[in-house]
């Protein structure tokens, strides 16, 4: 599959969409339920249109991820363009490490090319798969372009070691996955109570690194553009939970603008807020 030319790959993606959407019905109930509750004001016809666009996009990025095995650096940089690497590299010249927050939106797998654009040592934070063989295989593909894969459980220790060694780093966090039910941070996200991992907030507090947000935009089929923007240059001045609130507000505004590119098949709201946890205000 990785050797198939891109035009043929997208033909296969079109067929895969027909199978996934019409025959298998992969997580259709989850997707429709998530969309209807996120956008109660939208008529059923519009919800259905968004869902179809989402499933088409999901098929595309699933097959696009396979191309990591054969893409060269030059081909990857043509497919994923970073519009403003100078913003990040400026902090490198200032001797500052940075923390990048993003979400499962558009093609997050192709962010492995960031090391080829940026001067910092790039840490890509991930949740290990249960299948260790599959996990190892996927991570080898991801590390082909120079970034270092670090699990969520080891990232704080790895970043602190880099600080001790005077190594300037960029820690990339796709921070919108569903945490355990006992997580402390709960907030209204797309009209429903949702928990968030405390990792970004804790990491920022421990290191006081510059925090940026990375927005990935789909230019056309198979071509994406990543843009960085500053959330805060001094996390120590942000009130408790303020970093996560900024993050939630940012991703919510992006999702509302073009919802078809968010990962709606993820069971984001499966866990319910425990009674002893406080619901944060925006």
KAJOWO-V602791 format. One record per residue. RES is the residue in three letters. NEAR is the number of other C-alpha atoms within 8 Angstrom. D_CENTER is the distance of its C-alpha to the mean C-alpha in Angstrom with 2 decimals. Layout:
res/near/d_center
RES/NEAR/D_CENTER
RES/NEAR/D_CENTER
This chain:
res/near/d_center
UNK/6/24.18
UNK/8/22.62
UNK/6/25.94
UNK/7/26.10
UNK/6/26.11
UNK/6/23.28
UNK/6/25.67
UNK/8/26.77
UNK/11/23.28
UNK/9/22.58
UNK/8/25.91
UNK/8/24.83
UNK/12/21.64
UNK/10/24.03
UNK/8/26.11
UNK/9/23.25
UNK/12/22.32
UNK/9/25.98
UNK/10/26.01
UNK/11/22.82
UNK/12/23.60
UNK/8/27.39
UNK/7/28.58
UNK/7/26.18
UNK/9/24.48
UNK/6/21.33
UNK/7/20.00
UNK/9/21.55
UNK/6/22.85
UNK/11/19.50
UNK/12/18.00
UNK/11/21.18
UNK/8/21.50
UNK/9/18.04
UNK/11/18.77
UNK/10/22.35
UNK/10/21.63
UNK/9/18.93
UNK/8/21.39
UNK/7/24.87
UNK/4/26.51
UNK/8/25.57
UNK/7/28.23
UNK/6/27.74
UNK/6/28.14
UNK/8/25.16
UNK/12/22.99
UNK/9/24.13
UNK/8/23.38
UNK/10/19.75
UNK/12/19.46
UNK/9/21.06
UNK/9/18.85
UNK/13/15.76
UNK/11/17.48
UNK/11/18.52
UNK/11/15.06
UNK/9/13.90
UNK/12/16.94
UNK/11/16.24
UNK/10/12.83
UNK/8/14.36
UNK/10/17.24
UNK/9/15.55
UNK/9/13.83
UNK/9/17.43
UNK/11/18.47
UNK/11/16.84
UNK/7/20.09
UNK/7/22.37
UNK/8/20.77
UNK/6/22.44
UNK/9/20.94
UNK/6/22.74
UNK/8/21.50
UNK/11/17.85
UNK/9/18.48
UNK/8/20.14
UNK/9/17.32
UNK/13/14.54
UNK/9/16.30
UNK/10/15.38
UNK/7/17.60
UNK/8/18.36
UNK/10/18.13
UNK/6/21.32
UNK/9/19.67
UNK/11/17.91
UNK/11/20.97
UNK/8/23.25
UNK/11/22.07
UNK/12/22.82
UNK/7/26.27
UNK/6/26.66
UNK/7/25.98
UNK/10/22.85
UNK/12/19.71
UNK/13/16.40
UNK/13/13.30
UNK/12/10.07
UNK/14/7.76
UNK/13/4.67
UNK/10/2.83
UNK/10/3.50
UNK/9/5.89
UNK/11/8.43
UNK/10/8.22
UNK/9/5.29
UNK/7/8.29
UNK/10/10.45
UNK/8/8.97
UNK/12/11.59
UNK/14/14.10
UNK/10/13.39
UNK/13/16.28
UNK/8/18.59
UNK/8/18.11
UNK/10/18.14
UNK/7/20.93
UNK/11/19.24
UNK/12/18.74
UNK/13/15.01
UNK/12/13.72
UNK/12/10.53
UNK/13/10.13
UNK/10/9.97
UNK/6/11.94
UNK/7/15.01
UNK/7/16.20
UNK/5/19.60
UNK/6/21.21
UNK/8/21.78
UNK/6/23.04
UNK/8/20.04
UNK/11/17.76
UNK/8/19.97
UNK/8/20.06
UNK/8/16.32
UNK/9/15.99
UNK/8/19.00
UNK/9/17.46
UNK/12/14.36
UNK/11/16.83
UNK/7/19.13
UNK/10/17.93
UNK/10/18.66
UNK/15/15.64
UNK/9/16.30
UNK/11/14.37
UNK/11/14.91
UNK/10/14.62
UNK/8/13.72
UNK/5/17.50
UNK/8/18.52
UNK/10/16.28
UNK/8/18.63
UNK/7/21.63
UNK/9/20.27
UNK/10/19.48
UNK/9/22.87
UNK/8/24.60
UNK/11/23.24
UNK/9/24.54
UNK/7/27.84
UNK/6/28.07
UNK/6/27.44
UNK/8/24.44
UNK/12/22.06
UNK/12/18.43
UNK/12/14.93
UNK/12/12.56
UNK/12/8.83
UNK/13/6.96
UNK/11/3.62
UNK/10/6.48
UNK/9/6.91
UNK/8/8.58
UNK/10/12.34
UNK/8/14.48
UNK/6/18.16
UNK/9/20.62
UNK/5/22.28
UNK/11/19.47
UNK/8/21.13
UNK/13/18.77
UNK/14/19.12
UNK/11/18.81
UNK/11/19.25
UNK/9/16.01
UNK/8/16.78
UNK/7/20.35
UNK/9/19.91
UNK/12/19.90
UNK/13/16.66
UNK/14/16.13
UNK/12/13.43
UNK/12/13.29
UNK/10/15.67
UNK/6/14.21
UNK/12/12.87
UNK/10/16.23
UNK/8/18.27
UNK/10/16.99
UNK/12/17.65
UNK/9/21.04
UNK/6/22.07
UNK/7/21.39
UNK/10/21.64
UNK/12/19.35
UNK/13/18.35
UNK/15/15.06
UNK/13/13.20
UNK/12/10.44
UNK/11/8.82
UNK/8/9.19
UNK/12/9.02
UNK/8/12.15
UNK/10/13.92
UNK/7/17.39
UNK/6/18.97
UNK/5/18.63
UNK/8/17.22
UNK/10/16.69
UNK/13/13.78
UNK/12/13.91
UNK/12/11.71
UNK/10/13.31
UNK/12/13.34
UNK/8/15.14
UNK/9/16.74
UNK/8/16.20
UNK/8/19.02
UNK/8/21.05
UNK/10/22.76
UNK/13/20.97
UNK/7/24.45
UNK/5/25.55
UNK/8/22.93
UNK/7/24.37
UNK/5/23.16
UNK/8/19.94
UNK/8/19.71
UNK/12/16.54
UNK/10/14.64
UNK/9/16.58
UNK/9/15.62
UNK/10/11.90
UNK/9/12.65
UNK/9/15.01
UNK/8/12.78
UNK/10/10.04
UNK/10/13.09
UNK/8/14.97
UNK/9/12.54
UNK/11/12.26
UNK/7/16.04
UNK/6/16.72
UNK/7/15.24
UNK/9/14.35
UNK/10/14.62
UNK/10/11.21
UNK/10/9.40
UNK/9/9.41
UNK/10/12.88
UNK/8/14.19
UNK/7/12.40
UNK/8/15.18
UNK/8/13.43
UNK/9/16.91
UNK/5/18.94
UNK/9/19.97
UNK/8/22.39
UNK/10/23.01
UNK/7/25.96
UNK/5/28.98
UNK/4/29.13
UNK/9/25.73
UNK/8/25.70
UNK/9/23.65
UNK/8/22.38
UNK/5/23.32
UNK/5/21.26
